[in-house]
Amino acid sequence: MSPETQTLTDLKDLRTASQPIATSAAALPEPKIDKQGRAYATGKRKNAVARVWIKPGSGRMTVNGRDVATYFARPVLRMLLSQPFQVCNRLNQYDVSSSVVGGGLSGQAGAVRHGISRALTHFEPSLRVVLKKGGFLTRDSRVVERKKYGKAKARRSFQFSKR
């Protein structure tokens, strides 16, 4: 009986069926690089949205046309931006230019980090496993809860007075 016409009547037959098993690693997707040699991605965090372009270079980073050191003055925010490169051992190998709108500085830094991580996977698809394991590709969906009517804030009630 040829494998094309073979029918299975029980799950036990499945073990003995001589079907070729694909053991080779899945082919990686093609890098998504534009004509200027850049990879593009969008990152989001809270209400901030960042458009990020990376290209091979010396490690320069610009945000909204300004240097990272002047835009993100706090060292913690600059550390956030370098985390994807440190995990992938690609520190000072890519130039990053980004434009970010909305939210505050913390949300903007998180959005740029998310965009850098996604752009790295577009430039080098083999880095996806490392970045995914580190949690850099997951969009942090936590946002500020809206204020409800009859409440002082989102959940805080006014002071209760019995009399």
Backbone bond lengths (Angstrom), bond angles and torsions (degrees), N, CA, C in turn:
res aa  C-N    CA-C-N  psi(-1)  N-CA   C-N-CA  omega(-1)  CA-C   N-CA-C  phi
1 M - - - 1.453 - - 1.528 108.16 -
2 S 1.302 117.99 130.09 1.464 121.48 -178.96 1.526 109.88 -77.60
3 P 1.348 117.77 154.31 1.465 120.30 -178.71 1.525 113.88 -62.04
4 E 1.328 117.67 -24.43 1.461 119.90 -178.76 1.528 111.56 -70.98
5 T 1.354 116.86 -33.74 1.459 120.02 -175.79 1.522 112.76 -102.54
6 Q 1.317 117.50 2.01 1.457 120.95 -178.89 1.519 110.25 -70.79
7 T 1.331 116.55 131.83 1.460 121.21 178.16 1.514 108.95 -113.99
8 L 1.318 115.35 145.79 1.452 121.21 179.92 1.517 108.63 -105.37
9 T 1.333 115.61 129.93 1.456 119.56 180.00 1.515 112.00 -103.45
10 D 1.329 117.43 -18.46 1.449 121.33 -178.01 1.526 108.70 -144.50
11 L 1.320 116.21 160.18 1.458 119.40 178.62 1.519 111.97 -67.39
12 K 1.337 118.06 -24.88 1.469 120.91 177.74 1.523 110.60 -64.03
13 D 1.336 116.26 -33.10 1.462 120.29 179.59 1.517 111.74 -66.64
14 L 1.329 115.95 -22.96 1.462 120.34 -178.14 1.526 111.06 -65.42
15 R 1.351 116.55 -35.37 1.456 119.96 179.84 1.516 111.90 -67.40
16 T 1.301 116.10 -35.63 1.461 119.55 -175.68 1.523 112.65 -89.48
17 A 1.308 117.05 -11.84 1.468 119.46 -179.61 1.516 109.49 -63.80
18 S 1.289 115.55 133.65 1.469 119.95 -177.36 1.523 109.80 -91.80
19 Q 1.335 114.51 78.82 1.458 120.17 177.59 1.512 107.93 -108.94
20 P 1.316 117.35 136.65 1.462 118.83 178.68 1.528 110.07 -66.64
21 I 1.310 115.72 133.07 1.459 121.64 179.75 1.518 108.14 -103.14
22 A 1.313 115.31 129.76 1.467 120.19 -179.34 1.530 108.12 -79.28
23 T 1.325 116.67 103.65 1.462 120.68 179.69 1.515 112.00 -100.95
24 S 1.313 117.33 -9.15 1.461 119.03 -179.72 1.522 109.63 -72.31
25 A 1.310 115.16 149.90 1.461 120.11 179.79 1.525 110.01 -64.85
26 A 1.299 114.85 144.68 1.461 119.46 179.45 1.520 109.28 -63.97
27 A 1.309 115.61 141.40 1.458 120.03 -179.81 1.526 110.06 -66.99
28 L 1.304 116.04 135.42 1.462 120.68 179.08 1.522 109.90 -72.06
29 P 1.321 117.74 146.12 1.467 118.98 177.52 1.522 111.09 -66.75
30 E 1.293 115.09 159.50 1.464 120.84 179.77 1.529 109.94 -70.25
31 P 1.330 117.79 144.47 1.472 119.60 175.19 1.533 110.60 -63.38
32 K 1.338 116.13 142.73 1.466 121.57 178.92 1.519 107.71 -101.87
33 I 1.325 115.74 93.10 1.461 121.98 -176.24 1.520 108.01 -123.09
34 D 1.354 117.13 134.15 1.456 120.44 -179.28 1.529 110.83 -83.47
35 K 1.329 115.66 -174.93 1.467 120.60 -175.44 1.522 113.29 -67.32
36 Q 1.330 117.59 -23.86 1.463 121.11 177.80 1.524 112.06 -86.30
37 G 1.322 118.18 2.73 1.450 121.75 179.64 1.508 113.79 80.61
38 R 1.345 117.20 24.85 1.460 121.70 -178.04 1.523 109.95 -111.70
39 A 1.326 115.10 154.36 1.456 121.23 170.88 1.525 107.03 -110.40
40 Y 1.332 116.65 138.90 1.463 121.99 -176.05 1.517 109.75 -116.81
41 A 1.325 115.73 144.19 1.462 120.72 173.62 1.529 109.38 -155.26
42 T 1.315 114.95 159.17 1.457 121.89 176.98 1.522 108.83 -111.77
43 G 1.325 116.49 132.50 1.455 121.35 177.13 1.512 110.27 -118.19
44 K 1.328 116.40 148.18 1.464 120.40 -178.82 1.524 110.25 -136.92
45 R 1.339 115.07 146.05 1.462 121.90 176.04 1.518 106.92 -160.92
46 K 1.326 117.12 128.48 1.463 122.77 -175.18 1.529 109.03 52.37
47 N 1.325 118.97 -121.12 1.468 120.36 178.64 1.519 112.24 -102.84
48 A 1.313 118.02 9.91 1.466 121.89 -177.45 1.525 110.45 -94.69
49 V 1.323 115.56 139.85 1.458 122.42 176.73 1.523 107.72 -126.94
50 A 1.337 116.17 126.22 1.462 121.20 -177.61 1.518 109.78 -118.74
51 R 1.335 115.21 133.91 1.467 121.34 171.88 1.520 106.30 -103.34
52 V 1.337 117.16 123.18 1.467 121.78 -170.77 1.526 109.69 -124.63
53 W 1.334 115.06 133.21 1.457 122.19 172.65 1.526 108.13 -120.28
54 I 1.340 117.06 132.82 1.464 119.74 174.16 1.523 108.61 -123.94
55 K 1.328 114.36 148.23 1.469 121.16 175.84 1.522 107.36 -149.05
56 P 1.314 118.02 156.94 1.471 120.03 179.20 1.524 110.19 -59.66
57 G 1.328 115.24 137.40 1.458 119.04 -177.92 1.511 111.33 -174.40
58 S 1.330 115.05 -151.93 1.460 120.96 -173.60 1.528 112.91 -103.90
59 G 1.324 118.78 3.58 1.453 120.84 177.88 1.514 114.65 101.16
60 R 1.343 118.80 16.60 1.460 120.87 178.17 1.514 109.74 -74.64
61 M 1.338 116.05 140.33 1.458 121.36 177.56 1.515 109.13 -127.51
62 T 1.324 116.31 131.11 1.457 121.36 174.13 1.521 108.69 -128.01
63 V 1.327 115.06 139.97 1.458 121.96 177.37 1.520 107.27 -126.12
64 N 1.308 117.00 121.07 1.472 123.41 -177.46 1.527 111.46 53.02
65 G 1.316 117.02 39.79 1.459 122.07 177.14 1.514 114.77 79.52
66 R 1.334 118.88 -1.24 1.459 121.99 179.49 1.516 110.03 -113.17
67 D 1.325 116.00 156.94 1.454 120.84 178.05 1.536 109.54 -65.58
68 V 1.330 116.34 150.68 1.462 120.67 -177.86 1.525 111.28 -62.14
69 A 1.333 117.56 -37.42 1.460 120.90 -177.69 1.525 111.96 -63.48
70 T 1.325 117.73 -30.58 1.459 119.95 178.93 1.534 111.29 -87.67
71 Y 1.336 117.90 -34.58 1.464 120.15 -178.18 1.521 111.13 -74.34
72 F 1.334 116.58 -49.91 1.466 121.62 176.34 1.519 107.65 -104.77
73 A 1.337 116.71 91.55 1.460 121.25 -174.59 1.525 112.00 -72.43
74 R 1.330 118.03 -29.95 1.463 120.32 -178.49 1.528 110.35 -75.56
75 P 1.329 117.67 133.00 1.475 120.59 -179.74 1.530 113.56 -61.40
76 V 1.327 117.17 -29.39 1.468 120.18 -179.82 1.524 110.73 -64.05
77 L 1.322 116.57 -39.45 1.460 120.29 -179.68 1.526 110.97 -69.01
78 R 1.342 117.00 -38.23 1.471 119.99 176.78 1.524 110.88 -67.62
79 M 1.329 116.65 -34.09 1.458 120.28 177.46 1.536 110.38 -64.92
80 L 1.337 116.68 -37.28 1.464 120.47 177.41 1.525 111.40 -57.79
81 L 1.330 116.39 -40.85 1.457 120.47 -176.50 1.523 112.60 -69.86
82 S 1.328 117.18 -28.95 1.466 119.29 -177.41 1.525 112.72 -88.36
83 Q 1.328 118.67 -9.67 1.462 121.16 -177.53 1.526 114.49 -57.85
84 P 1.346 120.44 -46.35 1.476 118.49 179.82 1.527 112.50 -60.44
85 F 1.328 117.23 -36.55 1.463 120.04 179.37 1.522 111.22 -69.88
86 Q 1.337 117.58 -36.94 1.465 120.72 179.97 1.517 110.81 -66.97
87 V 1.324 117.49 -41.02 1.463 120.86 -179.38 1.530 110.49 -63.99
88 C 1.328 117.08 -36.56 1.463 121.62 -177.33 1.524 113.37 -90.72
89 N 1.334 118.19 0.35 1.471 122.51 -175.29 1.529 110.96 56.28
90 R 1.320 116.53 45.13 1.470 122.26 179.69 1.532 110.11 -123.34
91 L 1.333 117.30 29.54 1.453 121.21 -177.81 1.532 109.87 -64.38
92 N 1.331 117.32 133.94 1.468 124.74 179.38 1.523 113.24 59.48
93 Q 1.328 117.21 31.57 1.466 120.56 175.96 1.520 112.92 -112.13
94 Y 1.335 117.00 -13.01 1.462 120.96 -177.97 1.519 110.09 -130.09
95 D 1.330 115.34 142.77 1.456 121.90 170.68 1.527 107.57 -93.28
96 V 1.319 116.02 137.11 1.461 121.50 -177.18 1.518 108.52 -120.23
97 S 1.320 116.55 128.82 1.460 120.82 170.26 1.528 106.64 -126.97
98 S 1.328 115.05 133.54 1.456 118.33 -176.21 1.519 110.56 -143.91
99 S 1.309 114.37 155.50 1.459 120.86 171.75 1.519 106.32 -127.79
100 V 1.320 115.74 131.47 1.455 120.44 -174.33 1.521 109.12 -131.88
101 V 1.330 116.04 139.34 1.464 122.22 179.22 1.513 108.83 -132.90
102 G 1.327 116.40 152.65 1.450 122.72 173.96 1.511 113.58 84.44
103 G 1.322 115.29 156.90 1.448 121.12 175.26 1.509 113.65 70.92
104 G 1.322 115.14 -169.30 1.458 121.77 178.08 1.517 110.62 -103.85
105 L 1.318 115.93 -172.73 1.463 119.80 -176.23 1.524 112.18 -64.56
106 S 1.327 118.10 -39.78 1.460 120.61 -179.08 1.527 110.90 -64.97
107 G 1.312 116.91 -44.98 1.454 120.37 177.61 1.513 112.27 -65.43
108 Q 1.337 116.50 -37.29 1.458 119.80 178.71 1.519 111.13 -66.26
109 A 1.342 117.39 -39.73 1.467 120.33 178.12 1.522 110.71 -64.41
110 G 1.326 116.74 -40.64 1.461 119.94 177.04 1.524 112.14 -65.45
111 A 1.326 116.55 -35.96 1.465 120.37 178.68 1.522 110.93 -67.94
112 V 1.326 116.57 -41.46 1.473 119.67 178.76 1.526 109.80 -65.65
113 R 1.330 117.70 -40.31 1.465 120.83 178.23 1.525 110.84 -61.35
114 H 1.322 116.69 -43.69 1.463 121.28 177.80 1.525 110.71 -62.59
115 G 1.331 116.60 -41.36 1.460 120.03 178.42 1.522 112.61 -66.72
116 I 1.325 117.24 -39.47 1.465 120.77 177.79 1.525 110.05 -61.91
117 S 1.319 116.27 -43.52 1.466 120.61 -178.93 1.525 111.08 -62.84
118 R 1.326 116.06 -43.33 1.466 118.97 179.83 1.519 111.29 -69.34
119 A 1.328 117.14 -37.39 1.466 119.85 178.58 1.532 110.93 -66.82
120 L 1.320 116.85 -35.64 1.469 119.88 176.58 1.523 111.22 -61.87
121 T 1.336 116.75 -39.71 1.466 118.84 178.56 1.529 111.28 -69.16
122 H 1.332 116.93 -28.55 1.462 119.10 175.92 1.517 110.82 -73.41
123 F 1.331 116.75 -34.21 1.468 120.39 -178.85 1.523 110.69 -78.45
124 E 1.334 116.63 -45.72 1.469 122.39 178.57 1.520 108.66 -127.97
125 P 1.328 118.78 94.48 1.473 120.76 -177.43 1.531 113.70 -60.38
126 S 1.320 118.50 -21.29 1.465 120.33 -179.71 1.532 111.99 -69.66
127 L 1.343 118.29 -17.39 1.462 121.56 -179.79 1.524 112.84 -80.92
128 R 1.323 117.12 -7.16 1.462 120.58 -175.96 1.530 112.09 -58.54
129 V 1.330 116.78 -41.08 1.471 120.47 -177.02 1.526 110.67 -62.59
130 V 1.334 116.66 -44.64 1.461 121.13 -178.29 1.525 110.62 -66.42
131 L 1.336 116.62 -44.66 1.460 120.29 -178.61 1.525 111.76 -68.83
132 K 1.315 117.13 -37.03 1.458 120.97 179.28 1.525 110.11 -66.16
133 K 1.330 116.38 -41.08 1.463 120.42 179.44 1.525 110.91 -64.66
134 G 1.327 117.07 -35.62 1.457 120.97 177.95 1.518 113.80 -76.87
135 G 1.336 118.19 -9.37 1.454 122.03 178.26 1.517 114.07 82.22
136 F 1.324 117.62 19.52 1.461 120.73 -177.57 1.524 112.80 -84.31
137 L 1.323 118.47 -18.59 1.458 120.73 -177.40 1.526 112.26 -92.21
138 T 1.320 117.20 -9.02 1.459 120.76 179.96 1.524 109.72 -83.83
139 R 1.310 116.24 127.97 1.453 120.64 179.37 1.523 108.19 -77.88
140 D 1.312 116.69 122.62 1.462 121.41 178.93 1.520 107.81 -75.67
141 S 1.317 116.40 106.35 1.467 120.61 -170.08 1.522 113.40 -88.50
142 R 1.324 118.53 5.48 1.463 119.38 -179.88 1.521 110.65 -69.29
143 V 1.321 115.94 126.74 1.466 121.41 177.18 1.521 108.44 -131.14
144 V 1.312 116.59 165.71 1.456 121.42 -179.02 1.525 109.25 -68.69
145 E 1.322 115.56 133.93 1.459 120.89 179.36 1.524 109.66 -74.08
146 R 1.320 116.62 143.18 1.460 119.96 -176.53 1.524 111.10 -76.22
147 K 1.323 115.67 155.64 1.455 121.70 177.90 1.524 109.34 -78.78
148 K 1.329 115.73 135.06 1.461 120.77 177.93 1.530 110.22 -99.50
149 Y 1.325 115.99 150.96 1.462 119.12 178.47 1.526 108.84 -70.24
150 G 1.323 116.43 148.71 1.453 121.14 -177.34 1.514 113.04 82.29
151 K 1.324 117.45 1.39 1.457 122.04 179.52 1.521 108.83 -123.01
152 A 1.339 115.55 154.56 1.459 119.76 178.44 1.527 110.26 -72.82
153 K 1.338 116.41 -41.24 1.471 121.84 176.71 1.519 106.95 -133.36
154 A 1.317 117.96 -150.16 1.457 119.18 -177.97 1.525 111.61 -64.37
155 R 1.343 116.83 -42.25 1.468 120.44 -179.43 1.528 113.27 -127.99
156 R 1.285 117.22 -16.61 1.460 122.07 -176.26 1.517 110.14 -70.37
157 S 1.346 115.39 127.63 1.462 119.96 177.98 1.530 109.15 -93.42
158 F 1.314 114.67 163.87 1.449 120.08 173.90 1.527 108.43 -71.31
159 Q 1.343 116.55 160.10 1.459 120.16 -178.12 1.529 110.40 -63.60
160 F 1.329 114.10 132.39 1.460 119.49 -177.80 1.535 109.78 -83.60
161 S 1.321 115.95 133.92 1.462 121.17 176.96 1.516 107.87 -123.24
162 K 1.316 116.37 120.94 1.447 119.58 -178.69 1.539 111.45 -70.63
163 R 1.320 116.93 -35.01 1.462 120.79 179.97 1.495 111.24 -128.87
